[in-house]
Amino acid sequence: MLKLLAKVCAVAVLAAGLTAAPAAAAGEVEVGISQVDLAGPVISTVKVTVKNNSAQRLSKLAVSFRGPVGWTVSPEVRTVKEAVKPGGSAVVDFQIRVPEPRPGFTIRTFTATATYAGGQAVGTSSQRSGTPLPNLAAAFNNVGVTDESNPAPGDFDGDGNSFSAQRLAAAGVTPGATVTALGATLTWPNVQPGTKDNAAGGGQTIEFTGQGQRLVLLGSGSSLSAVGTVTIWYADGTSSTGSVGFPNWSFQDAGTHGATLAISTPGRNTPAGYANAEYQYRVFANSVPLDPAKKVELVTLPSTGSLHVFALATA
């Protein structure tokens, strides 16, 4: 009985020793994705490489790959029969159906996931097609400020109303003036009243260079739900997103959507001229977080049409 018990204990210890071997940490496993041929329509072959930088073997390795929503990938998952030795790599192929490219600038993101016994590692790759807009001014598509002597070009809210250039000037805001908010120094559009001065909807991607803890947006809402998503593209190819919103320019509290008041003016311009002096018409600041260790290269603006952006800056 004692011998049998000793054998059982020995087997238990051996089993415990086998199962106690640490798995490779995700940071020790690299997942790389080859370039995708975006000149569609075409079926492109993509190679996903899983490199084992750990001191442990990777066993039961399965790799999946996906592209933008709606793009078909075959197969969905590939398995690697043999364990990947420390310092070794495994390469698997996938086919992805690339549709006909859309006009304008786009960024496509591809993701590969390697799952193995005891862990998981993820790799992403972003590819660009087309040319982004050179700056925020190139994205301006709305007239938000007009002269009281000529309010006709204005249409900030879809009903032909706009901010008064005279009332903004009285508040110290003239073309090219600086506005300080949320720790950032922003430049008011350096354009004449009655010309396009803000970006409203469209989801345009613009070139923007900066670095800091947050991206500050100066703008206002022409509805009660002026909320959208901003995408930040860094110089190293990674990206992040953040939700941002502005209160209605006159009919919501300044703190709505987490915004803060930046400019307030009495009255507005209507198609018939200056009016509504008993109400305040306002511009706000809000922000989305940045990775402070990375340099911003591009910004994709919100696609919400009632969210108007006059300026951007980092803080």
LINCORZI-V75213 format. One record per backbone hydrogen bond with DSSP energy under -0.5 kcal/mol. NH is the residue of the N-H (numbers start at 1). CO is the residue of the C=O. E is the energy in kcal/mol with one decimal. If there is no record, write none. Layout:
BEGIN
nh=<NH	NH>
co=<CO	CO>
e=<E	E>
END
This chain:
BEGIN
nh=<5	6	7	8	9	10	11	12	13	14	15	16	17	18	19	20	21	28	29	30	32	32	34	38	40	41	42	44	44	46	48	48	49	49	50	51	51	52	53	53	58	59	61	62	63	64	65	66	71	74	78	80	81	84	85	87	88	90	92	94	95	96	97	98	98	99	106	108	110	111	112	113	114	115	115	116	117	119	121	123	125	127	129	133	138	139	140	141	142	144	146	147	150	154	155	156	157	158	162	163	165	165	168	169	170	171	171	172	173	174	176	177	179	181	181	184	186	186	188	188	191	194	195	197	198	199	200	201	201	202	203	206	206	207	208	210	215	216	216	217	218	219	219	220	221	222	226	227	228	230	231	232	233	234	234	235	237	240	242	244	246	249	252	256	258	259	260	262	263	265	267	267	268	269	270	273	275	279	281	282	283	284	285	286	288	290	292	294	296	297	298	299	300	301	301	307	308	308	309	310	310	311	313	315>
co=<1	2	3	4	5	6	7	8	9	10	11	12	13	14	15	16	18	25	26	51	30	49	47	36	38	98	98	42	96	94	46	92	32	47	90	30	49	88	28	51	84	57	80	115	78	113	76	111	68	95	63	61	79	58	83	52	85	50	48	46	74	44	72	42	96	97	129	127	125	66	123	64	121	62	113	119	59	116	114	112	110	108	106	205	135	136	137	198	198	142	163	150	147	151	143	161	161	155	269	144	146	163	164	165	166	167	168	169	168	172	188	174	186	179	184	181	179	184	177	186	189	145	192	142	142	309	198	304	307	303	302	204	299	133	297	296	288	214	313	286	311	217	284	308	247	306	246	225	244	242	300	240	298	232	238	295	234	232	230	228	226	221	248	253	255	256	285	283	283	281	276	279	275	162	273	270	268	276	265	249	263	219	260	217	215	213	290	291	210	233	233	206	231	204	299	304	220	306	199	218	308	218	216	214>
e=<-2.5	-2.2	-2.2	-2.4	-2.5	-2.3	-2.5	-2.4	-2.5	-2.5	-2.8	-2.6	-2.4	-2.0	-2.5	-1.5	-0.9	-1.7	-1.5	-2.2	-0.5	-2.9	-2.2	-0.8	-2.3	-0.7	-2.0	-0.7	-2.8	-3.1	-0.5	-2.8	-2.3	-0.5	-3.1	-2.6	-0.6	-3.1	-2.6	-0.9	-2.4	-0.7	-0.6	-2.7	-3.3	-2.4	-0.8	-2.4	-2.1	-2.8	-2.8	-2.8	-0.6	-2.3	-0.6	-2.7	-2.6	-2.3	-2.4	-2.4	-3.1	-2.7	-2.6	-3.4	-0.7	-0.6	-2.6	-3.3	-3.1	-2.6	-2.8	-2.2	-3.3	-3.1	-0.6	-2.4	-2.6	-2.4	-2.6	-2.8	-2.3	-2.7	-2.4	-2.4	-0.6	-2.1	-1.1	-2.3	-1.2	-0.7	-2.4	-0.6	-1.7	-1.5	-2.4	-2.5	-0.8	-0.5	-2.4	-3.3	-2.7	-0.5	-2.2	-2.3	-1.8	-0.9	-0.6	-1.8	-2.8	-0.7	-1.0	-2.6	-3.2	-0.5	-2.3	-2.3	-3.2	-0.6	-3.4	-0.6	-1.6	-3.1	-1.4	-2.7	-1.2	-2.4	-0.6	-0.8	-0.9	-0.8	-1.3	-0.5	-2.9	-2.6	-2.1	-1.0	-2.8	-0.6	-3.5	-3.3	-2.6	-0.5	-2.6	-1.5	-2.0	-2.4	-0.5	-1.9	-2.8	-3.1	-1.9	-3.5	-2.7	-0.5	-2.8	-2.5	-1.9	-2.0	-2.1	-2.8	-2.1	-2.5	-0.7	-1.7	-2.0	-1.5	-2.5	-2.5	-2.3	-2.1	-0.7	-3.1	-2.5	-2.9	-2.4	-2.0	-2.8	-1.9	-3.5	-2.6	-2.5	-3.8	-2.7	-2.0	-1.9	-2.6	-0.9	-2.1	-3.3	-3.2	-2.0	-2.3	-2.9	-3.1	-0.6	-1.5	-2.5	-0.7	-2.3	-3.5	-0.5	-1.4	-1.7	-2.2>
END
